[in-house]
Amino acid sequence: MPLINKPGSTPRSASSPSSSRSSLSVLRRALTVFFALDGFVFAGWVVRIPAIKEQTQASASDLGLALLGVSAGAVVTMTLTGRLCRRYGSRPVTVAGALLLALGVTLPPLTHSALALGLVLLVFGAAYGGINVAMNSAAVDVVAALGRPVMPTFHAAFSLGGMVGAGLGGVVAGYLSPTWHLLLLGVVTLLVTLATAPVLLRQPMPAPVRPEPAEGASAAPLAGRARTLVAVFGLIAFCTAYGEGALADWGALHLQEDLAARPGVAAAGYAVFALAMTVGRLSGTALLERVGRTATLVGGGIVAGVGMLFGALAPSLWVALLGFAVTGLGLANLFPVAIERAGALTGPSGVAAASTLGYGGMLLGPPAIGFMAEWGSLPLALVSVAVLAGVAAFVGWGARGAARA
């Protein structure tokens, strides 16, 4: 089993150490562009969903079914992308995913029915799922070669791209139709991909150190343990993404209906959460180097759980907003660490499995909150985010010894 992503490991390469460091620096920057581009495109699509709903004359339920096309396309492609990365390499598959994303984002405004929208969203979802697995697999390789836990910085780029995409999309929504907006988004994606792909593909990747197998060790038990640990880290990703999805869809409604916030202030709830998550990810590498992965997982889960209890149950609007910010800081590095660990254990297939579980959490979160809110109340339903953050902390602590092995 390769000991990639382990601090202190020394990359091997036929080139000199200085040229290897330079190559890795260039690779890291190029890959960061793809993470930011992915967040930028997805956010640009999300802000135009209301206009697409009006164009297709879809009811709320019909739109919900159509949006499942994104989920279905992503989940199916995520499992396939792990195999493609093993066969062709994660970097070429990242470029292919970005090209498909450039096409997929232009298709929704061309539809005029919920059925057609659902079908084209299969393409968009396939591209989105594929590039996420591929670029995370490539990031795992970069982390392994660097010997530093820099995975959170890639996800910070995704968050920043999403914030810029949502902000810019909100501005241009008053001036451009969805067709022109998403067409321009596709053109930008294509141009950025064509400009960055040669850099990503041509740079050599120094190999991580691979330890000698222990005397008498059997490959089968090690492989079985690795698969179990991938499921464990996938569960952590699930718990994290559940919280992200729940706050994205229900946070503003909670602030507006339960705490009497004005619409503008309520909309700022998710922005506060997303900004805190971005700040947490930008400082994630320093945190991981200082306290390690286990402490980051456990501490992050506990902080997120406490923050969400305040966010869900506080009687004051400003205390709830503070709780959203604390939740974002706590959750910030759980998903990147979980994906990195899964990739370290079994490569692209581990990234694919953990990403699929994580994406499942983002899909399950919003409807689960809705059902629980009907049975009880929205604040109590949002407490489930705190519960799952605590589960992530507990699982992270329980897996500490096995992960080191």
Secondary structure, DSSP 4 states (H G I P E B T S, - for coil): ---TT-TT---B-SS-HHHHHHHHHHHHHHHHHHHHHHHHHHHHHHTTHHHHHHHHT--HHHHHHHHHHHHHHHHHHHHHHHHHHHHH-HHHHHHHHHHHHHHHTTSGGG--SHHHHHHHHHHHHHHHHHHHHHHHHHHHHHHHHHTS--HHHHHHHHHHHHHHHHHHHHHHTTTS-HHHHHHHHHHHHHHHHHHHHHHHHHS--PBPP-PPPPTT--HHHHHHHHHHHHHHHHHHHHHHHHHHHHHHHHHHHHHHHHS---HHHHHHHHHHHHHHHHHHHHTHHHHHHHH-HHHHHHHHHHHHHHHHHHHHH-SSHHHHHHHHHHHHHHHTTHHHHHHHHHHHHHTHHHHHHHHHHHHHHHHHHHHHHHHHHHHS-HHHHHHHHHHHHHHHHHHHHHTHHHHH-
